[in-house]
Amino acid sequence: MGRLSNKVALITGAAGGIGAVAARLFAAEGAGVMLVDLSADALAELAAGIDGAGYAVADVSDAGQMRQAVEETVRRFGGLDIALLNAGIEGRIAPIAEQTEEDFDRMMAVNVRGVWLGLKYTMPRIASRGGGSIVVTSSTSGIRAIPGIAPYTTSKHAVIGLMRAAAMEGASQGIRVNTVNPAAIETDMVRRLESATGDGGPGTATFTPLKRLGQPDEVARLMLFLASDESGFCTGGVYMADGGVSAGRA
C-alpha cells in the first residue's frame, strides 16, 4: 500500500519543476492525480508519463477556471482528498520604486488570489470526503525579505496568512492546511533568479548554508509527508525546506 493509496490529489503549477516531481511522487504512492497548469503541451506530456493522471489547463487566478478544474477532478476521480496549491511566479526583480502596478497586481493575482481560489473551491470538496490535507507552496521569502522582490515577498507572506486562516476554519472538518517554504531549489525559476542577481546573491546556491541548490524531490518528499496521514497532527504549520537559510541572517 502506498502512502496515498485511495486518495485523490489536485496539484496546481504541476508542469513546473517542483510540481511535476510532486505529481510523479504522489502517483507513485497511490494517489489519483489531477494536474493543473497553463501549458496544455507540458501537462499532456507529464500526464502521459503518469498512469491514470488527468489534467486541466487553467489560470489559477481565474475563478471560473479554478472552479472548473476542481469539478473536473471530482467528476474524473469521484472526490478530492488532497490539494497541493503550488502555482506561482517570481516576477520582475527591481526596487520598489521601479516596480509597476502591473508587476504587483499580477503577482498578487497568481500567488495570492490563486491560493485563495484554490482554498475556496477545494475545501468544500475535501470536507465532503471527511477531511484531508492542503499543502500551500510559500517560500523563505514568506518569513523574511531581501531587496528587489517586494511583490514576491509580499505574496509569500500573504499565503502563510491564508494557510493559517484556512487551518483554523478547516480543523472542525478534518482539513489540515500547511505551507512548505523552499529556498533556492534547482528549478527554472531559481535559475532565472540566479541569472538576474549574479552568483552569490540572495536566492543563489552560495547564499545557502549548505552551499548548494536544493533538489525538487527534496521539497516534494516534504509535501508528500504533509499530504499523507503520517502528518495527521500537523496543521497551521510553516515547514522549511531551505538548506539552513532561515536559521541564519535575513
One Martini backbone bead per residue (centre of mass of N, CA, C, O) as a GRO file, in nm:
protein
  250
    1MET     BB    1   0.095   0.037   0.023
    2GLY     BB    2   0.054   0.353  -0.017
    3ARG     BB    3   0.050   0.672   0.127
    4LEU     BB    4  -0.199   0.746  -0.110
    5SER     BB    5  -0.408   0.546  -0.102
    6ASN     BB    6  -0.722   0.638  -0.221
    7LYS     BB    7  -0.632   0.913  -0.331
    8VAL     BB    8  -0.693   1.262  -0.420
    9ALA     BB    9  -0.501   1.492  -0.630
   10LEU     BB   10  -0.440   1.837  -0.655
   11ILE     BB   11  -0.214   2.017  -0.889
   12THR     BB   12  -0.056   2.309  -0.900
   13GLY     BB   13   0.198   2.374  -1.100
   14ALA     BB   14   0.269   2.086  -1.245
   15ALA     BB   15   0.486   2.175  -1.481
   16GLY     BB   16   0.688   2.225  -1.284
   17GLY     BB   17   0.944   2.121  -1.101
   18ILE     BB   18   0.797   2.049  -0.830
   19GLY     BB   19   0.520   1.961  -0.939
   20ALA     BB   20   0.612   1.720  -1.115
   21VAL     BB   21   0.749   1.558  -0.890
   22ALA     BB   22   0.501   1.539  -0.706
   23ALA     BB   23   0.316   1.394  -0.902
   24ARG     BB   24   0.485   1.135  -0.927
   25LEU     BB   25   0.498   1.070  -0.625
   26PHE     BB   26   0.197   1.053  -0.560
   27ALA     BB   27   0.139   0.829  -0.766
   28ALA     BB   28   0.346   0.621  -0.650
   29GLU     BB   29   0.162   0.638  -0.366
   30GLY     BB   30  -0.157   0.604  -0.506
   31ALA     BB   31  -0.256   0.852  -0.643
   32GLY     BB   32  -0.483   1.050  -0.785
   33VAL     BB   33  -0.409   1.286  -1.052
   34MET     BB   34  -0.445   1.642  -1.093
   35LEU     BB   35  -0.338   1.858  -1.344
   36VAL     BB   36  -0.236   2.210  -1.311
   37ASP     BB   37  -0.211   2.448  -1.584
   38LEU     BB   38  -0.126   2.645  -1.875
   39SER     BB   39   0.019   2.403  -2.029
   40ALA     BB   40  -0.086   2.168  -2.240
   41ASP     BB   41   0.173   2.026  -2.334
   42ALA     BB   42   0.302   1.977  -2.055
   43LEU     BB   43   0.065   1.819  -1.936
   44ALA     BB   44   0.048   1.591  -2.143
   45GLU     BB   45   0.333   1.484  -2.097
   46LEU     BB   46   0.307   1.425  -1.796
   47ALA     BB   47   0.049   1.242  -1.803
   48ALA     BB   48   0.175   1.017  -1.989
   49GLY     BB   49   0.376   0.931  -1.730
   50ILE     BB   50   0.096   0.892  -1.562
   51ASP     BB   51  -0.102   0.676  -1.431
   52GLY     BB   52  -0.429   0.814  -1.463
   53ALA     BB   53  -0.395   1.096  -1.530
   54GLY     BB   54  -0.504   1.426  -1.511
   55TYR     BB   55  -0.602   1.737  -1.687
   56ALA     BB   56  -0.596   2.110  -1.647
   57VAL     BB   57  -0.643   2.405  -1.804
   58ALA     BB   58  -0.534   2.681  -1.588
   59ASP     BB   59  -0.603   2.980  -1.423
   60VAL     BB   60  -0.573   3.039  -1.086
   61SER     BB   61  -0.694   3.349  -1.102
   62ASP     BB   62  -0.953   3.205  -1.219
   63ALA     BB   63  -1.248   3.114  -1.099
   64GLY     BB   64  -1.373   2.940  -1.325
   65GLN     BB   65  -1.124   2.761  -1.381
   66MET     BB   66  -1.083   2.652  -1.094
   67ARG     BB   67  -1.359   2.528  -1.052
   68GLN     BB   68  -1.345   2.337  -1.296
   69ALA     BB   69  -1.099   2.173  -1.204
   70VAL     BB   70  -1.233   2.059  -0.952
   71GLU     BB   71  -1.480   1.929  -1.089
   72GLU     BB   72  -1.315   1.743  -1.275
   73THR     BB   73  -1.189   1.581  -1.051
   74VAL     BB   74  -1.453   1.464  -0.937
   75ARG     BB   75  -1.552   1.330  -1.197
   76ARG     BB   76  -1.300   1.145  -1.247
   77PHE     BB   77  -1.247   1.037  -0.918
   78GLY     BB   78  -1.497   1.108  -0.695
   79GLY     BB   79  -1.293   1.321  -0.559
   80LEU     BB   80  -1.123   1.493  -0.268
   81ASP     BB   81  -0.815   1.507  -0.048
   82ILE     BB   82  -0.590   1.678  -0.213
   83ALA     BB   83  -0.398   1.993  -0.205
   84LEU     BB   84  -0.157   2.146  -0.427
   85LEU     BB   85  -0.062   2.484  -0.389
   86ASN     BB   86   0.196   2.574  -0.633
   87ALA     BB   87   0.143   2.812  -0.787
   88GLY     BB   88   0.392   3.044  -0.938
   89ILE     BB   89   0.569   3.359  -0.934
   90GLU     BB   90   0.851   3.594  -0.939
   91GLY     BB   91   0.903   3.816  -1.125
   92ARG     BB   92   1.042   4.125  -1.101
   93ILE     BB   93   1.360   4.269  -1.062
   94ALA     BB   94   1.315   4.543  -0.831
   95PRO     BB   95   1.263   4.814  -0.695
   96ILE     BB   96   0.991   4.955  -0.572
   97ALA     BB   97   1.009   5.224  -0.749
   98GLU     BB   98   1.024   5.028  -1.027
   99GLN     BB   99   0.771   4.911  -0.987
  100THR     BB  100   0.465   4.812  -1.101
  101GLU     BB  101   0.136   4.766  -1.086
  102GLU     BB  102   0.142   4.517  -1.268
  103ASP     BB  103   0.344   4.355  -1.110
  104PHE     BB  104   0.181   4.340  -0.847
  105ASP     BB  105  -0.095   4.232  -0.952
  106ARG     BB  106   0.008   3.968  -1.076
  107MET     BB  107   0.122   3.847  -0.820
  108MET     BB  108  -0.142   3.845  -0.656
  109ALA     BB  109  -0.311   3.676  -0.850
  110VAL     BB  110  -0.140   3.416  -0.844
  111ASN     BB  111  -0.015   3.383  -0.539
  112VAL     BB  112  -0.297   3.459  -0.388
  113ARG     BB  113  -0.561   3.422  -0.539
  114GLY     BB  114  -0.494   3.132  -0.623
  115VAL     BB  115  -0.501   3.020  -0.333
  116TRP     BB  116  -0.780   3.117  -0.249
  117LEU     BB  117  -0.932   2.961  -0.469
  118GLY     BB  118  -0.831   2.686  -0.391
  119LEU     BB  119  -0.960   2.686  -0.113
  120LYS     BB  120  -1.255   2.751  -0.188
  121TYR     BB  121  -1.290   2.481  -0.382
  122THR     BB  122  -1.158   2.242  -0.206
  123MET     BB  123  -1.272   2.235   0.085
  124PRO     BB  124  -1.560   2.120   0.035
  125ARG     BB  125  -1.462   1.855  -0.101
  126ILE     BB  126  -1.290   1.750   0.133
  127ALA     BB  127  -1.514   1.755   0.349
  128SER     BB  128  -1.702   1.542   0.199
  129ARG     BB  129  -1.464   1.312   0.277
  130GLY     BB  130  -1.370   1.390   0.591
  131GLY     BB  131  -1.106   1.503   0.480
  132GLY     BB  132  -0.759   1.644   0.473
  133SER     BB  133  -0.507   1.797   0.253
  134ILE     BB  134  -0.324   2.113   0.248
  135VAL     BB  135  -0.070   2.245   0.029
  136VAL     BB  136   0.142   2.531   0.043
  137THR     BB  137   0.344   2.733  -0.154
  138SER     BB  138   0.600   2.909  -0.050
  139SER     BB  139   0.875   3.069   0.128
  140THR     BB  140   1.136   3.231   0.261
  141SER     BB  141   0.982   3.501   0.176
  142GLY     BB  142   0.756   3.448   0.408
  143ILE     BB  143   0.987   3.529   0.661
  144ARG     BB  144   1.137   3.736   0.472
  145ALA     BB  145   1.384   3.973   0.324
  146ILE     BB  146   1.480   4.099   0.000
  147PRO     BB  147   1.596   4.271  -0.241
  148GLY     BB  148   1.375   4.325  -0.540
  149ILE     BB  149   1.100   4.135  -0.420
  150ALA     BB  150   0.836   4.258  -0.291
  151PRO     BB  151   0.593   4.117  -0.423
  152TYR     BB  152   0.680   3.829  -0.358
  153THR     BB  153   0.708   3.860  -0.054
  154THR     BB  154   0.418   3.941  -0.002
  155SER     BB  155   0.284   3.683  -0.118
  156LYS     BB  156   0.429   3.478   0.082
  157HIS     BB  157   0.312   3.597   0.337
  158ALA     BB  158   0.008   3.573   0.263
  159VAL     BB  159  -0.015   3.256   0.241
  160ILE     BB  160   0.029   3.208   0.538
  161GLY     BB  161  -0.229   3.347   0.630
  162LEU     BB  162  -0.421   3.167   0.472
  163MET     BB  163  -0.339   2.903   0.598
  164ARG     BB  164  -0.416   2.972   0.892
  165ALA     BB  165  -0.713   3.027   0.838
  166ALA     BB  166  -0.776   2.748   0.710
  167ALA     BB  167  -0.692   2.577   0.953
  168MET     BB  168  -0.912   2.688   1.142
  169GLU     BB  169  -1.161   2.624   0.956
  170GLY     BB  170  -1.085   2.308   0.889
  171ALA     BB  171  -1.063   2.143   1.154
  172SER     BB  172  -1.373   2.057   1.194
  173GLN     BB  173  -1.335   1.892   0.893
  174GLY     BB  174  -1.040   1.756   0.869
  175ILE     BB  175  -0.856   1.998   0.770
  176ARG     BB  176  -0.532   2.033   0.659
  177VAL     BB  177  -0.291   2.317   0.680
  178ASN     BB  178   0.012   2.395   0.492
  179THR     BB  179   0.348   2.498   0.454
  180VAL     BB  180   0.602   2.524   0.205
  181ASN     BB  181   0.955   2.655   0.234
  182PRO     BB  182   1.155   2.734  -0.001
  183ALA     BB  183   1.442   2.790  -0.144
  184ALA     BB  184   1.696   2.706  -0.336
  185ILE     BB  185   1.590   2.549  -0.629
  186GLU     BB  186   1.632   2.332  -0.904
  187THR     BB  187   1.499   2.561  -1.118
  188ASP     BB  188   1.396   2.784  -1.344
  189MET     BB  189   1.337   3.010  -1.144
  190VAL     BB  190   1.619   3.014  -1.004
  191ARG     BB  191   1.789   3.055  -1.259
  192ARG     BB  192   1.673   3.335  -1.316
  193LEU     BB  193   1.766   3.461  -1.050
  194GLU     BB  194   2.068   3.410  -1.085
  195SER     BB  195   2.098   3.573  -1.349
  196ALA     BB  196   2.000   3.850  -1.220
  197THR     BB  197   2.203   3.856  -0.951
  198GLY     BB  198   2.420   3.663  -0.930
  199ASP     BB  199   2.663   3.510  -0.789
  200GLY     BB  200   2.588   3.527  -0.432
  201GLY     BB  201   2.309   3.597  -0.417
  202PRO     BB  202   2.009   3.603  -0.339
  203GLY     BB  203   1.888   3.272  -0.412
  204THR     BB  204   2.154   3.124  -0.408
  205ALA     BB  205   2.376   2.880  -0.337
  206THR     BB  206   2.593   3.062  -0.174
  207PHE     BB  207   2.363   3.161   0.038
  208THR     BB  208   2.362   2.871   0.137
  209PRO     BB  209   2.478   2.685   0.391
  210LEU     BB  210   2.503   2.415   0.201
  211LYS     BB  211   2.612   2.510  -0.088
  212ARG     BB  212   2.328   2.449  -0.239
  213LEU     BB  213   2.091   2.329  -0.420
  214GLY     BB  214   1.797   2.220  -0.418
  215GLN     BB  215   1.572   1.958  -0.472
  216PRO     BB  216   1.263   1.881  -0.574
  217ASP     BB  217   1.242   1.609  -0.408
  218GLU     BB  218   1.293   1.743  -0.126
  219VAL     BB  219   1.018   1.889  -0.133
  220ALA     BB  220   0.816   1.663  -0.217
  221ARG     BB  221   0.855   1.488   0.040
  222LEU     BB  222   0.729   1.694   0.230
  223MET     BB  223   0.458   1.708   0.088
  224LEU     BB  224   0.389   1.412   0.128
  225PHE     BB  225   0.378   1.411   0.431
  226LEU     BB  226   0.149   1.633   0.452
  227ALA     BB  227  -0.058   1.465   0.272
  228SER     BB  228  -0.043   1.251   0.470
  229ASP     BB  229  -0.129   1.063   0.758
  230GLU     BB  230   0.149   1.111   0.909
  231SER     BB  231   0.038   1.433   0.953
  232GLY     BB  232  -0.228   1.437   1.146
  233PHE     BB  233  -0.102   1.679   1.362
  234CYS     BB  234  -0.065   1.879   1.108
  235THR     BB  235  -0.139   2.230   1.149
  236GLY     BB  236  -0.045   2.558   1.071
  237GLY     BB  237   0.231   2.516   0.924
  238VAL     BB  238   0.589   2.601   0.880
  239TYR     BB  239   0.787   2.445   0.628
  240MET     BB  240   1.120   2.393   0.582
  241ALA     BB  241   1.327   2.400   0.256
  242ASP     BB  242   1.654   2.569   0.296
  243GLY     BB  243   1.950   2.489   0.394
  244GLY     BB  244   1.943   2.715   0.651
  245VAL     BB  245   1.846   3.008   0.594
  246SER     BB  246   1.646   3.062   0.849
  247ALA     BB  247   1.890   3.036   1.070
  248GLY     BB  248   1.996   3.296   0.967
  249ARG     BB  249   2.033   3.552   0.793
  250ALA     BB  250   1.840   3.780   0.595
   0.00000   0.00000   0.00000
